Amino acid sequence: MVKITLPDGSVREYQKGIKVIDIAKDISEGLARVVVGAKVNDEVVGLKTEIDEDSNVTLLKFNDEDGADIFRHTSTHILAQAVKRLFPDTKLAIGPAIKDGFYYDFDTEHKFTPDDLEKIEKEMKKIVKEDLDIERFELDRDEAIKFLKDRGEDYKVELVEDLPEDAVISFYKQGEFVDLCAGPHLPSTKKVKAFKLLSVAGAYWRGDENNKMLQRIYGTSFENKKDLKEHLERLEEAKKRDHRKIGKELKLFTVLEEGPGFPFFLPKGMELKNKLLEYWREVHKKAGYVEVETPIILNKKLWETSGHWYHYKENMYTLKIDDEDYAIKPMNCPGGMLIYKNEMRSYRDFPMRVGEIGRVHRHELSGTLHGLMRVRAFTQDDAHIFMLPEQIKDEIKGVAKLVDEVYSTFGFKYNVELSTRPEDSLGTDEEWEMAETALKEALDEFGLEYKVNEGDGAFYGPKIDFHLEDCLGRTWQCGTIQLDFQLPRRFELTYVGKDGEKHRPVVIHRVVFGSIERFIGILIEHFAGKFPVWLAPEQVTILPISDKFNDYALEIQNKLEEKGIRVEVDTRSEKIGYKIREAQLQKIPYMLIVGEKEVEEGTVSVRSRDEGDTGSLKVNEFIDRLIDEVENKK
């Protein structure tokens, strides 16, 4: 007999070799109909897996992250089987489940079209209807290589040859289709009934631009058609909110062929960016930070000291100056360490909160570039906090408070993850224990719920990540807090303690926005370009009904500009309806319409972007209301 411990702590006994699906059936037939897999002693397995020892078992449904992965992993095999049926000469590469869907990479002379996706979907439906059993089997290394060579699957052969000698090499078979795969999968194809193929893209084999370009088919799948329909509607809404499309329409930024990955910010985009940076400076000054600036180019010796020259060089742009190697900085941290070392420090100086809005450059593959979300040059809102060990907890709480304030200002909800010591970490057990305890206690005392990612910290220290959620429910990892034991050692940072001796400070790296450019991209999509008044590049547009009222409009413009309001006058000889529609398309928060009545009464007719006509106001009254909105960041 084996003892099976369930998540609620209850224990059940079964014959050795019990299958996961039979445990589910024993609990309830209803449960057995919805489970897709299980975690057995933290290993994700399929429903046919037999359990031969006492185990902790968590049954997985589609709504569980690991459950969705099993479901979609099976979906990607159904996709690959359909492609092989329709295009038999296709070679298979890889096909994982990903967030909200799956993809498979194919090597074929045939160029997939939208019509092909419809044909492939139709074939996938046949495969689902065939209710093919999905069976796992294993081969030893030589057998696996021969098996794959006989089938002409060159990419799979390469994958097997790269596996460790003692690796378990498993395959999954459904009907005539067999694929090299670690699994797990659903027991059969019949459960995958709600799916949609979304797009085709190019992808280098193994992400290496020196390798062949393959064709990647993206898709998604759900347990039922209702959830699929809702997801597809969210995708359509996301397309409408695409920051590249809105950024072009609102004349915020552009990316040109003369500089792929290097965005150009246009005047309105700079207004937006500057307002963000102004806000950043405001909250950081209030939180006790000082601001510094470090050079964009520094010599090879610095990057050797930091370790980047050895571990990050392929992502760095390098150059020679006076026959010496230099690099354009990919991050601000090493320069921050030099600023600390610029003078002798005492324990009385701590905590030192030092911020930098620094321009950094990283080499990204051309295929990964995406508007403002993935670029080669961006502005990072770094800060480094130098402190005593006993100050860690309070400083972490301070950063968490600042992050909460910033994200709440934009209306973002967020969740928090704490990543702990990885296997290849540097530093002593005592350092890691102290750091992890301080982070946990800080989060607990601040009242933040968090998920622990065991072993997922950086090699130099544990970290806290903030994942903000936008209005479409998508999450973006932006803010992060990282404790670092290594840079203080590498740069030999010291301070004079109470005992008069030299000691090593503790350093926190942290960002709130992360990349300013990427954060702007997120904001564009979150607000669909309808920025709140305080952030809008153009807050007010004044629309004279005819040329006769241009002077009055310009007079109002001067009054608003004196109060720091960003305002333009539309003096074009167009009908007022056209001007209003144009202003609405530009998503300007307020339109002030002026004609004979407004001139006579010293008023403006106010039209809100979101509420339509709101009536007539005295100019000063409108200014007061607008300033209140701006100051309170409404």
C-alpha positions, 0 to 999 in steps of 0.5 A: 500500500502507499499513502497519498497525502492531499493538499488539505492534509488528509491521507488516503491509502491505495494499492501500490501502482495506483494511477493519478486518474484513479485517485481522482475518481476515488475522490469524486467522479466529477473531479475526475472529469475536470482534472488534467494532471497532478503534482506528485511530490512537486513533480508535474505528471500526467493522469496515467502516471502510476505512484509507487511510494508514499507521496504528496499529491495535488490534482491539477485543473485547467485553472491551475498554471501547471494544469493549463500547461499540460492542456496546452502542451497537448494542444501543440502536439495536436497542431504538429500532428495536423501540420505533418498530415497536411505538409508531410515533408515538414521537419519539427523543431520545438513546441512548448506551452506558453502563457495563454497559449502555445506555439510550434516551430516548423521547417518547411519550404511551404510558406504558411498563410492565413488560409493554411491556418484555417486548414490546419485548424480543421485538421486539428478538429479531426484529430480531437474527434478521433480521440487518440490515446496519448502514450508515453514511451522511453528509448535509450540514447542510441535508439532515440537518435536512430529512431529520429534519424529514420524519421528525418527529424534533424532538429530532434536529433540535435536536441537528443545529442545535447542531452546529458548521457544519463538523461531519460529520453521520452516520446509521446505517441498519438495515432501515427504521430510521435514526438520527442517530449518530456511531457506530461500530456492529457490521456487523449486528444478528445479534451482539447475542443476549444482552440484557435490558431492566431498567427505565423512568425519567424523564429531562429532555431534555438533563438540564434540568428546564425541558425536557420529561420523557422516558421512559428505558428502561435495558438491558444486553447481553452476547456470551453468555447466561452473562455476561448471567445472571451480570450479572443475578445481580449486579444482584439482589444489588445490589438486596438491598444497596441502602443505602436499603433497609438504611439503613431496616431498620437505622434508620441514616438517613432522607430526608423530604419536608420536605428532599429531598436532605438526609438525617437521620441517626438515632442508630445512623447517627450512631454509624456516622458518628462512628466513621468521623470518629473513625477519620479523625481518628486516621489524620490526626493520626498523619500530621501533619495539623492540623484546622480548621473554616471557616464554612458561609456566606461573602460574595460577594467570597470566591466571586468571588475563588475563581471559584465565583461565575462558574463554579459559581453555579447549583450554590450556595445564595445568600442576603442578609445585611444587604443583602449577597450571601452563599453557603452553601459548596459546598466547603471550599477557599476557607475553607482559603485564608483560614486560610492567609492569616491569618498570615505564613508561612515556608518553615520552616512547610512542609509544612502539612497542614491537614484539615477535616471540612466541611459543604457544600451543592450544588444537585442536580436532584431527579431525580438525588438518590439516598439517600446517594449523591447529596445536597444536603448532605454532609460532605467530608473535605477537606485542603489541603497547602501546600508547597514545589515540591521537597516535592510528590513526598514529599507525594503519596507520603504521601497515597497511603500514607494512602489505601492504609491507609484503604481497606485497613482496609475491605477495599477493592481500588482502582485509580488514574488519573492525569489530565494537562493539558487543553487549557483549562488555566491555568498555565505549561508549566514548572508543568505539567511539574513537577507531572505529573512529580512525580505520576508519580514519586510513584506509581512510587516508591510502587509503585502501578500507574496508568492515564494519562488524557491531557488529563483533568486539572482546568484548574488542575492534574493530579490522581490519582483513586482508584477503590475496588472493592466486593465486587460488583466495582463501582467508586466514585471516592472519593479524589482528589489535585489539584495547584492553581496557581490558588487560591494566585494568586487568593488571593495566598498567599505565604511568605517563602523562604530568600532573604527574598523572597516566593514562592507556595506549591504547594497540594494538595487531597485527599480520602480518603472524599470525601463521608462520606455517600456513603462510608457508602452505599458501606459499607452496600452493600459489607458488606450492613449487616454492618459489622465489629465496630469500625464497627458502630453496635451491637456487642453485644446481650444477650438474657435468656432471661426477665425473671428474668435482666434484672438480670444482663444489665444488670450485664453491659451496665454492664461492657461500656459501661465499656470503651467497647463499644456494647451494648443489652439486649433486655428485651422479654417475647419468646421467645429464638428471636424475640430472636435472629432480630431481632438477626440481622436487625439484623446485630448482630455479637454476641449474648450469651444469659443464663439461669440457667446463665450467672448461676450460672457468671458467664458468657455464651453467645456467638452470633456473627452470622457463625458462630452459637453459639461457646460459653460465656465468662467475661464478662471473657474475652469483653470482652478478645476483643471489644476485641482485635477493635475495636483491630485493626479486624477 
